[in-house]
Amino acid sequence: QVQLVESGGGLVQAGGSLRLSCAASGRTVSTYSMGWFRQAPGKERAFVAAISWSGGSTYYEDSVNGRFTISRDNAKNTVYLQMNSLKPEDTAVYYCAANDRRYPSPTYYRKGEYGYWGQGTQVTVSS
């Protein structure tokens, strides 16, 4: 069983940066593809970014492409989401997710592709 714990959220002004971390335990996720999703108040949980097991392939939702970077350190069993140029519309609870496939499926943006989820970390961007 995989446990995921997110950290690094907080309050930041528009234009600022945050780096989220997702630490895995229970078993190594070095052969898992990983994803980040977010859920704003009153909205569905939505895809943000995904990464293959090696980090060689990454995928982004259009609105964060160029501002966010997903990366991983398999030696630390940790995945990161570097968020730059933050906007108030980025305000949400951010969730880390794991898929036991090495490469994200063609439907990597669907919540149902991921079998393991963290509890989330709040990101609030003030204008």
C-alpha positions as CSV (number, residue, x, y, z in Angstrom):
1,Q,0.0,0.0,0.0
2,V,1.2,3.5,-0.8
3,Q,0.7,6.5,1.4
4,L,1.2,10.0,0.1
5,V,1.6,13.1,2.1
6,E,1.7,16.6,0.6
7,S,3.4,19.6,2.1
8,G,4.5,23.1,1.1
9,G,1.2,24.8,0.7
10,G,0.4,28.2,2.1
11,L,-0.6,31.7,1.5
12,V,1.3,33.7,-1.2
13,Q,0.7,36.9,-3.1
14,A,-0.1,36.9,-6.8
15,G,3.1,36.6,-8.8
16,G,4.8,34.6,-6.1
17,S,6.1,31.0,-6.0
18,L,5.6,27.9,-3.9
19,R,7.0,24.4,-4.1
20,L,4.8,21.5,-3.2
21,S,6.2,18.2,-2.1
22,C,4.6,14.7,-2.1
23,A,6.4,12.2,0.0
24,A,5.5,8.5,-0.5
25,S,5.8,5.7,2.0
26,G,4.8,2.1,2.3
27,R,6.5,1.2,-0.9
28,T,8.7,2.8,-3.4
29,V,7.0,4.8,-6.1
30,S,10.1,4.9,-8.3
31,T,8.2,2.8,-11.0
32,Y,4.9,4.7,-10.7
33,S,3.7,7.5,-12.7
34,M,2.5,10.4,-10.5
35,G,0.2,13.3,-10.8
36,W,-1.0,16.5,-9.2
37,F,-4.6,17.6,-9.1
38,R,-6.3,20.5,-7.5
39,Q,-9.8,21.3,-6.2
40,A,-11.1,24.8,-5.8
41,P,-14.2,25.5,-3.7
42,G,-17.3,24.4,-5.4
43,K,-15.5,22.8,-8.3
44,E,-14.5,19.3,-9.4
45,R,-11.0,18.0,-8.7
46,A,-9.0,18.8,-11.8
47,F,-5.7,17.7,-13.4
48,V,-2.7,19.9,-13.0
49,A,0.4,17.9,-14.0
50,A,1.7,14.3,-14.4
51,I,5.1,12.7,-14.7
52,S,6.4,9.3,-15.8
53,W,8.4,7.0,-13.6
54,S,11.7,8.3,-14.8
55,G,10.7,11.9,-15.1
56,G,11.4,11.8,-18.8
57,S,7.8,12.6,-19.7
58,T,5.7,15.3,-18.2
59,Y,2.2,16.6,-19.0
60,Y,0.5,19.8,-17.9
61,E,-2.9,21.4,-17.9
62,D,-3.0,24.3,-20.3
63,S,-3.5,27.0,-17.8
64,V,-0.3,26.0,-15.8
65,N,1.9,25.1,-18.7
66,G,5.0,27.3,-18.5
67,R,4.4,28.4,-14.9
68,F,4.4,25.0,-13.1
69,T,7.0,22.3,-13.2
70,I,6.5,18.7,-12.0
71,S,9.6,16.8,-11.0
72,R,10.6,13.8,-8.9
73,D,13.5,12.4,-6.9
74,N,13.1,8.6,-6.9
75,A,15.9,8.3,-4.3
76,K,13.8,10.3,-1.9
77,N,10.5,8.7,-3.0
78,T,9.2,12.3,-3.5
79,V,7.5,14.2,-6.2
80,Y,7.5,18.0,-6.5
81,L,5.4,20.7,-8.0
82,Q,7.2,24.0,-8.5
83,M,4.6,26.8,-9.0
84,N,5.7,30.2,-10.3
85,S,3.8,33.3,-11.3
86,L,0.9,32.2,-9.2
87,K,-2.5,33.7,-9.8
88,P,-5.6,34.0,-7.6
89,E,-7.3,31.4,-9.8
90,D,-4.6,28.9,-8.7
91,T,-6.2,28.9,-5.2
92,A,-7.2,25.3,-4.4
93,V,-6.4,22.2,-2.4
94,Y,-3.6,20.4,-4.2
95,Y,-3.5,16.6,-4.2
96,C,-0.8,14.2,-5.1
97,A,-1.7,11.0,-6.8
98,A,0.0,7.8,-7.9
99,N,-0.6,5.3,-10.7
100,D,1.3,2.0,-10.6
101,R,2.0,2.2,-14.3
102,R,5.4,3.5,-15.4
103,Y,4.0,5.9,-18.0
104,P,0.8,7.9,-17.6
105,S,-2.0,6.5,-19.7
106,P,-3.4,8.5,-22.6
107,T,-6.1,9.6,-20.1
108,Y,-3.6,10.7,-17.5
109,Y,-5.9,13.7,-16.8
110,R,-8.7,11.6,-15.3
111,K,-8.9,11.1,-11.6
112,G,-9.8,7.5,-12.1
113,E,-6.4,6.6,-13.5
114,Y,-4.8,7.0,-10.1
115,G,-5.2,4.5,-7.3
116,Y,-3.5,6.3,-4.5
117,W,-4.2,9.8,-3.2
118,G,-2.8,12.1,-0.5
119,Q,-4.9,14.3,1.8
120,G,-4.1,17.5,0.1
121,T,-2.4,20.8,0.9
122,Q,-4.1,24.2,0.7
123,V,-2.7,26.8,-1.6
124,T,-4.1,30.3,-1.4
125,V,-3.0,33.1,-3.7
126,S,-4.0,36.6,-2.8
127,S,-4.5,39.4,-5.3
